C-alpha cells in the first residue's frame, strides 16, 4: 500500500479495480490475530476506510485481468445455470 500525497482529479483506478476490491481480491495478513488462517480478504468498508486516509492498494492491471479470465466452457455453463 502507498499513501497518496495529492488529490488529483484523474485516477488510475477503474471499474475493474473496483470489482476486484468488492469481490475480495485484496488480502491482508492476519496471522498474528488468528490461529486458523494467515490471510483474509479486505471488505469494501475496510478498503474505503484506507482510501479515506490516503492509502491505496497498488496492483498491476494485468494481475486483475488475469484473475478475471475464465474459459469459454465455464462462461457457457454459468449462463445455463443462471437462466
Rosetta blueprint (number, residue, H / E / L):
1 X L
2 X E
3 X E
4 X L
5 X L
6 X L
7 X L
8 X L
9 X L
10 X L
11 X L
12 X L
13 X L
14 X L
15 X H
16 X H
17 X H
18 X H
19 X H
20 X H
21 X H
22 X H
23 X L
24 X L
25 X L
26 X L
27 X E
28 X E
29 X E
30 X L
31 X L
32 X L
33 X L
34 X L
35 X L
36 X L
37 X L
38 X L
39 X E
40 X E
41 X E
42 X L
43 X L
44 X H
45 X H
46 X H
47 X H
48 X H
49 X H
50 X H
51 X H
52 X H
53 X L
54 X L
55 X E
56 X E
57 X L
58 X L
59 X L
60 X L
61 X H
62 X H
63 X H
64 X H
65 X H
66 X H
67 X H
68 X L
69 X L
70 X L
71 X L
72 X H
73 X H
74 X H
75 X H
76 X H
77 X H
78 X H
79 X H
80 X H
81 X H
82 X H
83 X L
